Amino acid sequence: MHVLVPLDDSDPARKALDHALETYPDADITVLHVLNPSISAYSGDAPYNFQLAIEAAEKQAEQLFEMAEDRADHDASIETETIVGSPARGIVEFADDADVDTIVLGSHGRSGVSRVLLGSVAEQVVRRASVPVTVVR
């Protein structure tokens, strides 16, 4: 079984990773981080430069992947992937292209204005995915 766990720096995303590791202990788990430079416009430390935004997001992704590997049991098979683009679209397309059997994701990764303006990634993934999706709160 191949499980996709989209990961950002939020508590629900970490809970989704823990859920996937506990529920699918024998699965191949891919932890996916979608770099979305447009989000930087809504953050307090926005670099206002596409390349700088990508570099900063890549550093954050590396830290998230280290955390994911630390949380996993040594027997768990975890792969990490990073893509650039719209989170919901990227998650759904990756799941289709990588022959994923199920997606486990956090209920939300943003708060405040960015969540209102950009909509719910989890909701869009649930609507668009061709595989079962588990949303963890």
The first five atom37 places (N, CA, C, CB, O) and aatype in JSON, in Angstrom:
{
  "aatype": [12, 8, 19, 10, 19, 14, 10, 3, 3, 15, 3, 14, 0, 1, 11, 0, 10, 3, 8, 0, 10, 6, 16, 18, 14, 3, 0, 3, 9, 16, 19, 10, 8, 19, 10, 2, 14, 15, 9, 15, 0, 18, 15, 7, 3, 0, 14, 18, 2, 13, 5, 10, 0, 9, 6, 0, 0, 6, 11, 5, 0, 6, 5, 10, 13, 6, 12, 0, 6, 3, 1, 0, 3, 8, 3, 0, 15, 9, 6, 16, 6, 16, 9, 19, 7, 15, 14, 0, 1, 7, 9, 19, 6, 13, 0, 3, 3, 0, 3, 19, 3, 16, 9, 19, 10, 7, 15, 8, 7, 1, 15, 7, 19, 15, 1, 19, 10, 10, 7, 15, 19, 0, 6, 5, 19, 19, 1, 1, 0, 15, 19, 14, 19, 16, 19, 19, 1],
  "atom_mask": [
    [1, 1, 1, 1, 1],
    [1, 1, 1, 1, 1],
    [1, 1, 1, 1, 1],
    [1, 1, 1, 1, 1],
    [1, 1, 1, 1, 1],
    [1, 1, 1, 1, 1],
    [1, 1, 1, 1, 1],
    [1, 1, 1, 1, 1],
    [1, 1, 1, 1, 1],
    [1, 1, 1, 1, 1],
    [1, 1, 1, 1, 1],
    [1, 1, 1, 1, 1],
    [1, 1, 1, 1, 1],
    [1, 1, 1, 1, 1],
    [1, 1, 1, 1, 1],
    [1, 1, 1, 1, 1],
    [1, 1, 1, 1, 1],
    [1, 1, 1, 1, 1],
    [1, 1, 1, 1, 1],
    [1, 1, 1, 1, 1],
    [1, 1, 1, 1, 1],
    [1, 1, 1, 1, 1],
    [1, 1, 1, 1, 1],
    [1, 1, 1, 1, 1],
    [1, 1, 1, 1, 1],
    [1, 1, 1, 1, 1],
    [1, 1, 1, 1, 1],
    [1, 1, 1, 1, 1],
    [1, 1, 1, 1, 1],
    [1, 1, 1, 1, 1],
    [1, 1, 1, 1, 1],
    [1, 1, 1, 1, 1],
    [1, 1, 1, 1, 1],
    [1, 1, 1, 1, 1],
    [1, 1, 1, 1, 1],
    [1, 1, 1, 1, 1],
    [1, 1, 1, 1, 1],
    [1, 1, 1, 1, 1],
    [1, 1, 1, 1, 1],
    [1, 1, 1, 1, 1],
    [1, 1, 1, 1, 1],
    [1, 1, 1, 1, 1],
    [1, 1, 1, 1, 1],
    [1, 1, 1, 0, 1],
    [1, 1, 1, 1, 1],
    [1, 1, 1, 1, 1],
    [1, 1, 1, 1, 1],
    [1, 1, 1, 1, 1],
    [1, 1, 1, 1, 1],
    [1, 1, 1, 1, 1],
    [1, 1, 1, 1, 1],
    [1, 1, 1, 1, 1],
    [1, 1, 1, 1, 1],
    [1, 1, 1, 1, 1],
    [1, 1, 1, 1, 1],
    [1, 1, 1, 1, 1],
    [1, 1, 1, 1, 1],
    [1, 1, 1, 1, 1],
    [1, 1, 1, 1, 1],
    [1, 1, 1, 1, 1],
    [1, 1, 1, 1, 1],
    [1, 1, 1, 1, 1],
    [1, 1, 1, 1, 1],
    [1, 1, 1, 1, 1],
    [1, 1, 1, 1, 1],
    [1, 1, 1, 1, 1],
    [1, 1, 1, 1, 1],
    [1, 1, 1, 1, 1],
    [1, 1, 1, 1, 1],
    [1, 1, 1, 1, 1],
    [1, 1, 1, 1, 1],
    [1, 1, 1, 1, 1],
    [1, 1, 1, 1, 1],
    [1, 1, 1, 1, 1],
    [1, 1, 1, 1, 1],
    [1, 1, 1, 1, 1],
    [1, 1, 1, 1, 1],
    [1, 1, 1, 1, 1],
    [1, 1, 1, 1, 1],
    [1, 1, 1, 1, 1],
    [1, 1, 1, 1, 1],
    [1, 1, 1, 1, 1],
    [1, 1, 1, 1, 1],
    [1, 1, 1, 1, 1],
    [1, 1, 1, 0, 1],
    [1, 1, 1, 1, 1],
    [1, 1, 1, 1, 1],
    [1, 1, 1, 1, 1],
    [1, 1, 1, 1, 1],
    [1, 1, 1, 0, 1],
    [1, 1, 1, 1, 1],
    [1, 1, 1, 1, 1],
    [1, 1, 1, 1, 1],
    [1, 1, 1, 1, 1],
    [1, 1, 1, 1, 1],
    [1, 1, 1, 1, 1],
    [1, 1, 1, 1, 1],
    [1, 1, 1, 1, 1],
    [1, 1, 1, 1, 1],
    [1, 1, 1, 1, 1],
    [1, 1, 1, 1, 1],
    [1, 1, 1, 1, 1],
    [1, 1, 1, 1, 1],
    [1, 1, 1, 1, 1],
    [1, 1, 1, 1, 1],
    [1, 1, 1, 0, 1],
    [1, 1, 1, 1, 1],
    [1, 1, 1, 1, 1],
    [1, 1, 1, 0, 1],
    [1, 1, 1, 1, 1],
    [1, 1, 1, 1, 1],
    [1, 1, 1, 0, 1],
    [1, 1, 1, 1, 1],
    [1, 1, 1, 1, 1],
    [1, 1, 1, 1, 1],
    [1, 1, 1, 1, 1],
    [1, 1, 1, 1, 1],
    [1, 1, 1, 1, 1],
    [1, 1, 1, 0, 1],
    [1, 1, 1, 1, 1],
    [1, 1, 1, 1, 1],
    [1, 1, 1, 1, 1],
    [1, 1, 1, 1, 1],
    [1, 1, 1, 1, 1],
    [1, 1, 1, 1, 1],
    [1, 1, 1, 1, 1],
    [1, 1, 1, 1, 1],
    [1, 1, 1, 1, 1],
    [1, 1, 1, 1, 1],
    [1, 1, 1, 1, 1],
    [1, 1, 1, 1, 1],
    [1, 1, 1, 1, 1],
    [1, 1, 1, 1, 1],
    [1, 1, 1, 1, 1],
    [1, 1, 1, 1, 1],
    [1, 1, 1, 1, 1],
    [1, 1, 1, 1, 1]
  ],
  "atom_positions": [
    [[0.85, -1.18, 0.0], [0.0, 0.0, 0.0], [0.89, 1.23, 0.0], [-0.96, 0.0, 1.22], [1.93, 1.26, 0.66]],
    [[0.47, 2.25, -0.75], [1.21, 3.5, -0.84], [0.35, 4.62, -0.28], [1.62, 3.81, -2.33], [-0.75, 4.9, -0.78]],
    [[0.85, 5.26, 0.78], [0.11, 6.33, 1.47], [0.83, 7.65, 1.25], [-0.02, 6.02, 3.0], [2.05, 7.74, 1.41]],
    [[0.07, 8.67, 0.89], [0.61, 10.02, 0.7], [0.22, 10.87, 1.89], [0.11, 10.65, -0.62], [-0.96, 10.94, 2.25]],
    [[1.21, 11.53, 2.51], [0.96, 12.43, 3.63], [1.52, 13.8, 3.28], [1.59, 11.87, 4.96], [2.73, 14.01, 3.4]],
    [[0.68, 14.74, 2.85], [1.14, 16.1, 2.62], [1.5, 16.72, 3.98], [0.05, 16.95, 1.89], [0.76, 16.57, 4.95]],
    [[2.63, 17.41, 4.03], [3.12, 17.91, 5.31], [3.49, 19.38, 5.2], [4.31, 17.1, 5.78], [4.25, 19.79, 4.32]],
    [[2.95, 20.16, 6.13], [3.39, 21.53, 6.3], [3.73, 21.7, 7.77], [2.28, 22.57, 5.82], [3.74, 20.73, 8.52]],
    [[4.0, 22.91, 8.19], [4.39, 23.15, 9.57], [3.17, 23.47, 10.43], [5.42, 24.29, 9.65], [3.06, 24.57, 10.97]],
    [[2.26, 22.51, 10.55], [1.07, 22.72, 11.36], [0.82, 21.5, 12.24], [-0.16, 23.0, 10.47], [1.26, 20.4, 11.92]],
    [[0.12, 21.71, 13.34], [-0.22, 20.6, 14.22], [-1.08, 19.55, 13.52], [-0.94, 21.11, 15.46], [-0.8, 18.36, 13.64]],
    [[-2.13, 19.95, 12.77], [-2.93, 18.93, 12.08], [-2.1, 18.09, 11.1], [-4.07, 19.59, 11.33], [-2.36, 16.9, 10.95]],
    [[-1.12, 18.68, 10.44], [-0.28, 17.92, 9.5], [0.58, 16.91, 10.26], [0.63, 18.87, 8.67], [0.75, 15.78, 9.81]],
    [[1.11, 17.31, 11.41], [1.9, 16.38, 12.23], [1.01, 15.25, 12.75], [2.57, 17.13, 13.4], [1.43, 14.1, 12.81]],
    [[-0.21, 15.59, 13.13], [-1.15, 14.56, 13.6], [-1.5, 13.61, 12.46], [-2.43, 15.22, 14.16], [-1.66, 12.41, 12.68]],
    [[-1.62, 14.14, 11.24], [-1.9, 13.29, 10.08], [-0.74, 12.33, 9.83], [-2.16, 14.16, 8.83], [-0.97, 11.16, 9.52]],
    [[0.48, 12.8, 9.97], [1.64, 11.93, 9.81], [1.62, 10.83, 10.86], [2.95, 12.74, 9.9], [1.83, 9.65, 10.55]],
    [[1.37, 11.2, 12.12], [1.31, 10.2, 13.18], [0.21, 9.18, 12.91], [1.08, 10.88, 14.55], [0.4, 7.98, 13.12]],
    [[-0.94, 9.67, 12.45], [-2.06, 8.77, 12.13], [-1.67, 7.79, 11.03], [-3.31, 9.59, 11.71], [-1.95, 6.6, 11.13]],
    [[-1.05, 8.29, 9.99], [-0.64, 7.42, 8.88], [0.37, 6.38, 9.35], [-0.06, 8.25, 7.73], [0.29, 5.21, 8.96]],
    [[1.32, 6.79, 10.17], [2.33, 5.86, 10.66], [1.72, 4.77, 11.54], [3.41, 6.61, 11.43], [2.14, 3.61, 11.49]],
    [[0.73, 5.15, 12.35], [0.08, 4.18, 13.24], [-0.9, 3.28, 12.48], [-0.65, 4.92, 14.37], [-0.96, 2.08, 12.73]],
    [[-1.65, 3.86, 11.56], [-2.7, 3.12, 10.86], [-2.15, 2.23, 9.75], [-3.7, 4.09, 10.28], [-2.7, 1.16, 9.48]],
    [[-1.08, 2.66, 9.12], [-0.51, 1.91, 8.0], [0.97, 1.6, 8.28], [-0.64, 2.72, 6.67], [1.85, 2.09, 7.58]],
    [[1.24, 0.79, 9.3], [2.64, 0.55, 9.69], [3.47, -0.17, 8.63], [2.68, -0.24, 10.97], [4.69, -0.05, 8.62]],
    [[2.83, -0.91, 7.75], [3.57, -1.67, 6.74], [3.54, -1.0, 5.36], [3.0, -3.07, 6.63], [4.05, -1.56, 4.39]],
    [[2.95, 0.18, 5.29], [2.8, 0.86, 4.0], [4.07, 1.61, 3.61], [1.62, 1.82, 4.05], [4.92, 1.93, 4.45]],
    [[4.17, 1.87, 2.33], [5.17, 2.82, 1.83], [4.55, 4.2, 1.97], [5.61, 2.51, 0.33], [3.5, 4.48, 1.38]],
    [[5.19, 5.05, 2.75], [4.64, 6.38, 3.01], [5.5, 7.42, 2.31], [4.55, 6.66, 4.54], [6.72, 7.46, 2.47]],
    [[4.83, 8.26, 1.54], [5.5, 9.4, 0.91], [5.03, 10.66, 1.61], [5.22, 9.46, -0.63], [3.84, 10.96, 1.65]],
    [[5.99, 11.4, 2.15], [5.71, 12.68, 2.78], [5.97, 13.74, 1.72], [6.58, 12.92, 4.08], [7.08, 13.86, 1.2]],
    [[4.93, 14.51, 1.42], [5.0, 15.5, 0.34], [4.88, 16.9, 0.92], [3.89, 15.25, -0.7], [3.98, 17.19, 1.71]],
    [[5.8, 17.76, 0.51], [5.69, 19.18, 0.88], [5.55, 19.97, -0.41], [6.94, 19.66, 1.71], [6.38, 19.86, -1.31]],
    [[4.5, 20.77, -0.49], [4.26, 21.59, -1.67], [4.75, 23.0, -1.38], [2.75, 21.59, -2.07], [4.25, 23.67, -0.47]],
    [[5.72, 23.44, -2.16], [6.24, 24.79, -2.02], [5.31, 25.74, -2.77], [7.71, 24.9, -2.55], [5.14, 25.63, -3.99]],
    [[4.72, 26.65, -2.04], [3.78, 27.59, -2.64], [4.29, 29.0, -2.33], [2.32, 27.38, -2.09], [3.91, 29.59, -1.32]],
    [[5.13, 29.56, -3.21], [5.72, 30.87, -2.94], [4.71, 31.99, -2.79], [6.67, 31.22, -4.02], [5.01, 33.0, -2.16]],
    [[3.51, 31.83, -3.36], [2.51, 32.89, -3.23], [2.07, 33.06, -1.79], [1.3, 32.59, -4.12], [1.61, 34.14, -1.41]],
    [[2.19, 32.01, -0.97], [1.83, 32.1, 0.45], [2.72, 33.11, 1.16], [1.93, 30.73, 1.13], [2.3, 33.71, 2.15]],
    [[3.95, 33.3, 0.67], [4.87, 34.2, 1.34], [4.34, 35.63, 1.4], [6.22, 34.19, 0.64], [4.72, 36.41, 2.27]],
    [[3.46, 35.97, 0.48], [2.88, 37.31, 0.49], [2.02, 37.54, 1.72], [2.05, 37.53, -0.76], [1.78, 38.69, 2.09]],
    [[1.56, 36.46, 2.36], [0.71, 36.58, 3.53], [1.46, 36.38, 4.84], [-0.41, 35.6, 3.44], [0.86, 36.45, 5.91]],
    [[2.76, 36.13, 4.76], [3.52, 35.9, 5.99], [4.27, 37.16, 6.38], [4.49, 34.72, 5.81], [4.54, 38.03, 5.55]],
    [[4.59, 37.24, 7.64], [5.26, 38.43, 8.15], [6.7, 38.56, 7.66], [0.0, 0.0, 0.0], [7.22, 39.68, 7.62]],
    [[7.33, 37.48, 7.29], [8.73, 37.53, 6.86], [8.85, 37.31, 5.35], [9.55, 36.48, 7.62], [9.78, 36.65, 4.88]],
    [[7.91, 37.85, 4.61], [7.87, 37.66, 3.16], [9.12, 38.22, 2.5], [6.62, 38.31, 2.55], [9.43, 39.4, 2.69]],
    [[9.85, 37.41, 1.73], [11.06, 37.89, 1.08], [10.77, 38.72, -0.18], [11.94, 36.72, 0.73], [11.67, 39.4, -0.68]],
    [[9.55, 38.69, -0.69], [9.14, 39.46, -1.87], [10.01, 39.15, -3.09], [9.2, 40.95, -1.56], [10.19, 40.0, -3.96]],
    [[10.52, 37.96, -3.16], [11.36, 37.54, -4.27], [11.08, 36.06, -4.47], [12.88, 37.82, -4.01], [11.26, 35.26, -3.55]],
    [[10.66, 35.69, -5.67], [10.26, 34.31, -5.93], [11.37, 33.33, -5.58], [9.88, 34.15, -7.39], [11.12, 32.33, -4.89]],
    [[12.59, 33.59, -6.04], [13.69, 32.66, -5.79], [14.0, 32.57, -4.3], [14.94, 33.09, -6.57], [14.24, 31.48, -3.78]],
    [[14.01, 33.7, -3.61], [14.26, 33.67, -2.16], [13.14, 32.93, -1.44], [14.38, 35.11, -1.6], [13.39, 32.2, -0.47]],
    [[11.9, 33.11, -1.91], [10.78, 32.41, -1.29], [10.92, 30.9, -1.47], [9.45, 32.88, -1.9], [10.66, 30.14, -0.54]],
    [[11.35, 30.47, -2.65], [11.56, 29.04, -2.92], [12.68, 28.5, -2.02], [11.9, 28.8, -4.41], [12.53, 27.43, -1.43]],
    [[13.78, 29.23, -1.93], [14.91, 28.77, -1.11], [14.5, 28.66, 0.36], [16.1, 29.73, -1.26], [14.87, 27.7, 1.03]],
    [[13.76, 29.64, 0.86], [13.31, 29.6, 2.26], [12.36, 28.42, 2.48], [12.63, 30.92, 2.65], [12.42, 27.74, 3.5]],
    [[11.48, 28.19, 1.51], [10.52, 27.08, 1.63], [11.24, 25.73, 1.55], [9.44, 27.17, 0.53], [10.84, 24.78, 2.22]],
    [[12.29, 25.64, 0.74], [13.06, 24.4, 0.65], [13.75, 24.08, 1.97], [14.09, 24.49, -0.47], [13.8, 22.92, 2.38]],
    [[14.27, 25.1, 2.64], [14.9, 24.9, 3.95], [13.87, 24.41, 4.96], [15.57, 26.21, 4.44], [14.14, 23.51, 5.75]],
    [[12.68, 25.01, 4.91], [11.62, 24.57, 5.81], [11.23, 23.13, 5.5], [10.38, 25.5, 5.69], [10.99, 22.34, 6.42]],
    [[11.16, 22.78, 4.24], [10.81, 21.41, 3.84], [11.83, 20.42, 4.38], [10.72, 21.29, 2.31], [11.45, 19.35, 4.86]],
    [[13.11, 20.75, 4.32], [14.15, 19.87, 4.85], [13.94, 19.62, 6.34], [15.53, 20.47, 4.6], [14.09, 18.49, 6.81]],
    [[13.6, 20.67, 7.07], [13.35, 20.53, 8.51], [12.13, 19.66, 8.76], [13.17, 21.91, 9.17], [12.12, 18.83, 9.67]],
    [[11.09, 19.86, 7.97], [9.87, 19.05, 8.11], [10.16, 17.58, 7.82], [8.77, 19.57, 7.18], [9.66, 16.7, 8.52]],
    [[10.97, 17.31, 6.81], [11.3, 15.93, 6.46], [12.13, 15.27, 7.56], [12.06, 15.88, 5.14], [11.94, 14.08, 7.85]],
    [[13.04, 16.03, 8.17], [13.81, 15.48, 9.29], [12.89, 15.12, 10.44], [14.88, 16.49, 9.77], [13.03, 14.06, 11.06]],
    [[11.93, 16.0, 10.73], [10.95, 15.73, 11.79], [10.14, 14.49, 11.46], [10.02, 16.94, 11.99], [9.89, 13.66, 12.33]],
    [[9.73, 14.34, 10.21], [8.93, 13.18, 9.8], [9.72, 11.9, 9.98], [8.47, 13.32, 8.34], [9.19, 10.91, 10.48]],
    [[10.96, 11.9, 9.58], [11.79, 10.71, 9.72], [12.04, 10.37, 11.18], [13.11, 10.91, 8.99], [12.11, 9.2, 11.55]],
    [[12.18, 11.41, 12.03], [12.36, 11.18, 13.47], [11.12, 10.55, 14.09], [12.68, 12.49, 14.17], [11.23, 9.72, 14.99]],
    [[9.94, 10.95, 13.62], [8.68, 10.43, 14.16], [8.41, 8.99, 13.74], [7.53, 11.31, 13.74], [7.7, 8.25, 14.42]],
    [[8.97, 8.61, 12.62], [8.7, 7.28, 12.06], [9.51, 6.22, 12.8], [9.02, 7.25, 10.55], [10.63, 6.47, 13.24]],
    [[8.93, 5.06, 12.9], [9.64, 3.9, 13.42], [10.73, 3.56, 12.41], [8.67, 2.68, 13.67], [10.58, 3.81, 11.22]],
    [[11.81, 2.99, 12.88], [12.91, 2.65, 11.97], [12.5, 1.64, 10.91], [14.09, 2.1, 12.75], [13.14, 1.55, 9.86]],
    [[11.44, 0.89, 11.16], [10.97, -0.09, 10.17], [10.11, 0.55, 9.08], [10.18, -1.19, 10.85], [9.91, -0.04, 8.02]],
    [[9.61, 1.75, 9.34], [8.72, 2.4, 8.39], [9.49, 2.84, 7.14], [8.02, 3.6, 9.04], [10.64, 3.28, 7.23]],
    [[8.84, 2.71, 6.01], [9.43, 3.13, 4.74], [8.88, 4.5, 4.39], [9.13, 2.09, 3.61], [7.74, 4.63, 3.96]],
    [[9.71, 5.54, 4.59], [9.28, 6.9, 4.29], [10.15, 7.47, 3.19], [9.34, 7.79, 5.56], [11.38, 7.43, 3.25]],
    [[9.48, 8.01, 2.19], [10.16, 8.77, 1.14], [9.68, 10.2, 1.25], [9.89, 8.17, -0.29], [8.57, 10.46, 1.72]],
    [[10.5, 11.14, 0.81], [10.11, 12.54, 0.86], [10.16, 13.12, -0.55], [11.04, 13.34, 1.82], [11.02, 12.78, -1.36]],
    [[9.21, 14.0, -0.82], [9.13, 14.65, -2.12], [8.75, 16.12, -1.91], [8.1, 13.94, -3.05], [7.99, 16.45, -1.0]],
    [[9.27, 16.96, -2.76], [8.94, 18.38, -2.75], [8.53, 18.77, -4.16], [10.13, 19.25, -2.24], [9.2, 18.42, -5.13]],
    [[7.43, 19.5, -4.26], [7.0, 20.04, -5.55], [6.66, 21.52, -5.36], [5.79, 19.25, -6.13], [6.43, 21.96, -4.23]],
    [[6.61, 22.26, -6.45], [6.28, 23.68, -6.41], [4.93, 23.88, -7.08], [7.37, 24.54, -7.11], [4.68, 23.34, -8.16]],
    [[4.05, 24.66, -6.44], [2.78, 24.97, -7.06], [1.65, 25.12, -6.07], [0.0, 0.0, 0.0], [1.87, 25.31, -4.88]],
    [[0.46, 25.02, -6.57], [-0.75, 25.09, -5.76], [-0.84, 23.83, -4.9], [-2.01, 25.26, -6.65], [-0.78, 22.73, -5.44]],
    [[-1.0, 23.96, -3.59], [-1.01, 22.78, -2.73], [-2.08, 21.75, -3.1], [-1.22, 23.2, -1.32], [-1.75, 20.58, -3.27]],
    [[-3.32, 22.15, -3.23], [-4.39, 21.18, -3.51], [-4.16, 20.49, -4.85], [-5.76, 21.87, -3.51], [-4.23, 19.26, -4.94]],
    [[-3.89, 21.25, -5.87], [-3.66, 20.69, -7.2], [-2.43, 19.79, -7.18], [-3.5, 21.81, -8.25], [-2.45, 18.69, -7.75]],
    [[-1.37, 20.24, -6.55], [-0.14, 19.46, -6.48], [-0.32, 18.13, -5.77], [0.0, 0.0, 0.0], [0.21, 17.11, -6.2]],
    [[-1.06, 18.14, -4.67], [-1.32, 16.91, -3.91], [-2.1, 15.92, -4.76], [-2.09, 17.22, -2.61], [-1.74, 14.74, -4.84]],
    [[-3.16, 16.38, -5.39], [-4.01, 15.49, -6.2], [-3.23, 14.95, -7.4], [-5.27, 16.24, -6.69], [-3.3, 13.76, -7.7]],
    [[-2.48, 15.81, -8.09], [-1.71, 15.36, -9.25], [-0.62, 14.38, -8.83], [-1.1, 16.56, -9.99], [-0.38, 13.39, -9.52]],
    [[0.05, 14.66, -7.71], [1.09, 13.75, -7.24], [0.49, 12.4, -6.92], [1.81, 14.33, -6.01], [1.05, 11.36, -7.27]],
    [[-0.66, 12.39, -6.24], [-1.32, 11.13, -5.89], [-1.65, 10.33, -7.14], [-2.6, 11.4, -5.07], [-1.47, 9.11, -7.16]],
    [[-2.13, 10.98, -8.18], [-2.45, 10.29, -9.43], [-1.19, 9.76, -10.11], [-3.2, 11.23, -10.38], [-1.17, 8.61, -10.56]],
    [[-0.16, 10.58, -10.18], [1.06, 10.2, -10.89], [1.86, 9.13, -10.16], [1.93, 11.42, -11.09], [2.53, 8.31, -10.79]],
    [[1.81, 9.12, -8.83], [2.63, 8.21, -8.03], [1.89, 6.93, -7.65], [3.12, 8.9, -6.78], [2.41, 6.13, -6.87]],
    [[0.71, 6.74, -8.19], [-0.07, 5.53, -7.91], [-0.3, 5.34, -6.4], [0.64, 4.3, -8.48], [-0.06, 4.26, -5.85]],
    [[-0.76, 6.41, -5.77], [-1.05, 6.41, -4.33], [-2.37, 5.72, -4.08], [-1.07, 7.86, -3.76], [-3.31, 5.87, -4.86]],
    [[-2.45, 4.95, -2.99], [-3.69, 4.24, -2.63], [-4.6, 5.07, -1.74], [-3.36, 2.94, -1.95], [-5.82, 4.92, -1.8]],
    [[-4.02, 5.93, -0.91], [-4.81, 6.78, -0.02], [-4.0, 8.0, 0.38], [-5.26, 5.99, 1.25], [-2.76, 7.98, 0.35]],
    [[-4.7, 9.07, 0.74], [-4.08, 10.31, 1.19], [-4.52, 10.55, 2.63], [-4.48, 11.53, 0.26], [-5.69, 10.41, 2.96]],
    [[-3.56, 10.91, 3.48], [-3.87, 11.27, 4.86], [-3.32, 12.68, 5.06], [-3.25, 10.24, 5.9], [-2.11, 12.89, 4.97]],
    [[-4.2, 13.65, 5.34], [-3.73, 15.03, 5.49], [-4.4, 15.72, 6.65], [-3.95, 15.81, 4.22], [-5.47, 15.32, 7.11]],
    [[-3.75, 16.78, 7.11], [-4.29, 17.58, 8.21], [-5.47, 18.41, 7.74], [0.0, 0.0, 0.0], [-5.6, 18.73, 6.56]],
    [[-6.32, 18.75, 8.7], [-7.54, 19.48, 8.37], [-7.26, 20.89, 7.87], [-8.46, 19.55, 9.57], [-8.02, 21.42, 7.06]],
    [[-6.2, 21.5, 8.34], [-5.83, 22.83, 7.86], [-4.39, 23.1, 8.23], [-6.76, 23.92, 8.44], [-3.88, 22.6, 9.24]],
    [[-3.74, 23.89, 7.4], [-2.36, 24.24, 7.66], [-2.15, 25.71, 7.86], [0.0, 0.0, 0.0], [-1.08, 26.14, 8.29]],
    [[-3.17, 26.49, 7.56], [-3.05, 27.94, 7.69], [-4.12, 28.43, 8.65], [-3.18, 28.64, 6.31], [-5.05, 27.71, 9.0]],
    [[-3.95, 29.68, 9.04], [-4.97, 30.3, 9.89], [-5.13, 31.75, 9.46], [-4.59, 30.2, 11.4], [-4.36, 32.26, 8.65]],
    [[-6.13, 32.38, 10.0], [-6.32, 33.81, 9.76], [-6.65, 34.15, 8.33], [0.0, 0.0, 0.0], [-7.37, 33.42, 7.65]],
    [[-6.12, 35.29, 7.88], [-6.45, 35.85, 6.57], [-6.09, 34.9, 5.44], [-5.74, 37.17, 6.38], [-6.87, 34.75, 4.5]],
    [[-4.93, 34.24, 5.5], [-4.53, 33.39, 4.38], [-5.5, 32.24, 4.2], [-3.12, 32.86, 4.59], [-5.73, 31.81, 3.06]],
    [[-6.07, 31.71, 5.29], [-7.02, 30.6, 5.16], [-8.3, 31.08, 4.5], [-7.32, 29.98, 6.54], [-8.87, 30.38, 3.66]],
    [[-8.77, 32.27, 4.87], [-9.99, 32.81, 4.28], [-9.79, 33.11, 2.8], [-10.43, 34.08, 5.03], [-10.64, 32.78, 1.98]],
    [[-8.66, 33.74, 2.47], [-8.42, 34.15, 1.09], [-8.11, 32.97, 0.18], [-7.29, 35.14, 1.03], [-8.51, 32.97, -0.99]],
    [[-7.43, 31.97, 0.68], [-6.95, 30.9, -0.18], [-7.81, 29.65, -0.14], [-5.57, 30.56, 0.19], [-7.59, 28.74, -0.94]],
    [[-8.77, 29.57, 0.77], [-9.64, 28.41, 0.83], [-8.99, 27.25, 1.55], [0.0, 0.0, 0.0], [-7.85, 27.35, 2.0]],
    [[-9.69, 26.17, 1.65], [-9.22, 25.0, 2.38], [-8.6, 23.97, 1.44], [-10.37, 24.38, 3.16], [-9.28, 23.42, 0.57]],
    [[-7.32, 23.72, 1.63], [-6.63, 22.72, 0.82], [-7.25, 21.35, 1.04], [-5.12, 22.7, 1.15], [-7.5, 20.6, 0.09]],
    [[-7.51, 21.03, 2.3], [-8.09, 19.71, 2.61], [-9.42, 19.52, 1.88], [-8.3, 19.55, 4.13], [-9.67, 18.46, 1.32]],
    [[-10.25, 20.54, 1.9], [-11.55, 20.43, 1.23], [-11.38, 20.2, -0.28], [-12.4, 21.69, 1.47], [-12.07, 19.38, -0.87]],
    [[-10.45, 20.93, -0.88], [-10.23, 20.77, -2.32], [-9.67, 19.39, -2.65], [-9.27, 21.86, -2.83], [-10.04, 18.79, -3.66]],
    [[-8.77, 18.88, -1.79], [-8.22, 17.55, -2.04], [-9.31, 16.5, -1.92], [-7.07, 17.24, -1.05], [-9.39, 15.6, -2.75]],
    [[-10.17, 16.61, -0.9], [-11.27, 15.65, -0.74], [-12.16, 15.65, -1.97], [-12.09, 15.98, 0.53], [-12.58, 14.59, -2.43]],
    [[-12.45, 16.82, -2.5], [-13.33, 16.92, -3.67], [-12.7, 16.39, -4.95], [-13.74, 18.36, -3.87], [-13.4, 15.84, -5.8]],
    [[-11.39, 16.56, -5.11], [-10.75, 16.27, -6.39], [-10.01, 14.93, -6.46], [-9.79, 17.35, -6.7], [-9.79, 14.41, -7.55]],
    [[-9.64, 14.37, -5.33], [-8.82, 13.17, -5.34], [-9.58, 11.96, -5.87], [-8.31, 12.88, -3.93], [-10.78, 11.82, -5.64]],
    [[-8.87, 11.11, -6.57], [-9.48, 9.89, -7.11], [-9.27, 8.71, -6.18], [-8.9, 9.58, -8.49], [-9.69, 7.59, -6.49]],
    [[-8.61, 8.94, -5.04], [-8.36, 7.88, -4.05], [-8.98, 8.32, -2.72], [-6.82, 7.6, -3.88], [-9.28, 9.5, -2.54]],
    [[-9.17, 7.38, -1.79], [-9.72, 7.77, -0.49], [-8.83, 8.78, 0.23], [-9.9, 6.54, 0.39], [-7.6, 8.73, 0.13]],
    [[-9.47, 9.69, 0.96], [-8.75, 10.74, 1.69], [-9.2, 10.71, 3.14], [-8.99, 12.14, 1.07], [-10.4, 10.71, 3.42]],
    [[-8.25, 10.68, 4.06], [-8.55, 10.79, 5.48], [-8.06, 12.15, 5.94], [-7.87, 9.64, 6.31], [-6.9, 12.5, 5.74]],
    [[-8.96, 12.93, 6.55], [-8.63, 14.25, 7.07], [-8.51, 14.13, 8.59], [-9.7, 15.32, 6.65], [-9.45, 13.7, 9.26]],
    [[-7.36, 14.53, 9.11], [-7.08, 14.42, 10.54], [-7.12, 15.81, 11.15], [-5.7, 13.74, 10.81], [-6.54, 16.76, 10.63]],
    [[-7.83, 15.9, 12.3], [-7.93, 17.2, 12.99], [-6.96, 17.27, 14.13], [-9.33, 17.45, 13.52], [-6.89, 18.29, 14.82]]
  ]
}
